[in-house]
Structure formats: structure tokens, C-alpha cells
């Protein structure tokens, strides 16, 4: 499912003394099957953009296209429930949204809320639980008797059970240790590939943006500051620092290596494996010469 934001503006508490411009003239195209990361410092407009992706917020100006649905400012927009069924959002700390008495009922709630039968919702719950790496023996347990990591996976299963075409991730690894962060991101990347999802990741982690995304959008002061591939975005670390952002650790290592050795590599590398191979190749050429 394609998503497109065209010159979108959004104002919180519009037409009140507390009116605040959150985003302005935002244009972003997300073709079906893309893994896009949206990065930017706190207050840059990332979360506001995110909430337009399934019509939780409606634009003050501009147009949001979600599949065949076109959402325009100052216009009655119908069938938004269909949009929200196809675009699932995993918010920060999704485990805080658990509320049912059993894991199975919690995962079934979303599909049934969109009109899916109980039998079909139960089948989806079992499939989704498997997709997030949990065993079926927890289905009859209370979600509040699970570990924090299990609770988060159950909450994610609830989103997957709606079988969305697009999944939006708002800092999905917040509060997890390094191992937990890696497991969750690998799980989402596997789902992205296997189910051919469009995936939008809002994150402060430059490592995750570099490792998983096909395209990156940088938000700054409510506007799109820069768009491009990870290689394009991270090829200018000074520009990122000026925008208050960091660069991936492997990029920092490469820049320090080039500074110390005087060896200039042909491009910025985004994984330690690629960097290692490039350095080995440069060194081997030096030995041969």
C-alpha cells in the first residue's frame, strides 16, 4: 500500500490562544514495500507525521493519500476505519495498552473491533503469537502475569492480528536492553520481508535507521530537512551533527580510522562487515604494490 503526504501542515489546538504549528509543508512518498526511517531530535515533528499515517490526526492543510483513500484538510473524510485497519501503529511501550483478562482475548480484540468473527480472530491471534516468537501455552494467561518483554510481544501481536499492509513503529525498542532491542528489530525486519509490508520506523537510533531502512527522512523544526538512502544521509556526518543528530557507531569508527591512518575509503560503510572488507581490500592493494 502506497502512502503519500503532500504539503501537509498540522496545527495543534487550532483557532485557540494555544494554537501551535507542529509540521509545515511536509511531503513524503512511501511506496509499497518500503522500509522507511523517520529521524530527528525531540520536537522535530516525527510523532505528528506518524499520526497522519493512519488518520489519527487529520491535516490542517494538504493531502494524505493512504492506498486508495485521500484525506484532505477541511473536508469530511469517510471510511477512516478501513484506513486504520490497514495501517497498524506500534506505539512506544505498547504493553501499557494491554487490558483484557487473557492474552488470547487481548490479541483478538483488534480484529473483532473491525468486524472479524470470533473464530477468525482466534486463528489470527494464534498466528500472530507465533510471529512474535511466543508459545501458545500463554494464550490463557493474564497478560499482566508475563514478563515485560513478553507483554510487549503480545501487544505487537495484537497489531499484527489485524493483518495490516503497513506497520508504523514509534520507538519500538524504548526501554529494552541491547539484546532485547536487537531481537525486536530483527523480528520486525523479518516480518517486513516475509509479509512484504510497508514499514515506517520512527526512531532516535541511528544504528537501526542505517541497518534496516531503504529510505530515511530527517525532520527538523516541523519540516522535512533531508531525504535519501542511508548511504546518502550518513555520508555527511557534519550536516547531521549540525541538526543535533548523531551518526551510527560504525560511521564514527570509519571517520576516526581515516583520520588516524590517512586512508580515505571510497564511501561511507554502514555495517562493520562491509567496513572490514573495504579496509582489508585497501590494505591488500597496498601490500601488492
PENORVEN-V768986 format. One line per field, one symbol per residue. phi: phi as a letter, one per 40 degrees, with the letter a starting at -180 (. if undefined). psi: psi as a letter, one per 20 degrees, with the letter a starting at -180 (. if undefined). Layout:
phi=???
psi=???
This chain:
phi=.cbabbfcbabcfdgbcbdaccbafcbbbbcdgcbbbbbicdgchdccddcccbgcbbccagbbbbgccbbbcfacbcgcccccccbcbbcdfcccccaccbddccccdcdcccgcccccccccccccccccgbccccdccccccccdccccccccdcccccfccbbbbbfcbdgccdcccccccccccccdccbfccbbbcaccccccccbccbbbbcafgbccabicdcccccbdccccccgbcbddccdcccccccccgcbccacbbbcccccccccccccccccc
psi=pqpppolpqppqlqkrijppogqplooppnqpiqopporqrpjijghgggiiikkhqpqhqapppocipooqqkqporkhhhghhiopporqlhiijqirhqgghghhggghhjjqqgghhgghggghhhhjkqqiiihjqphijrrghggghghhhhghiilqhppponlijpiqrgghgggghhghhgggghjlqppoopqiohggghhhqhqpppppljrohqqarhgggjimhggghhjkrrqqhhggggghghghijpoqirpqjqhgggggggggghhhhgh.
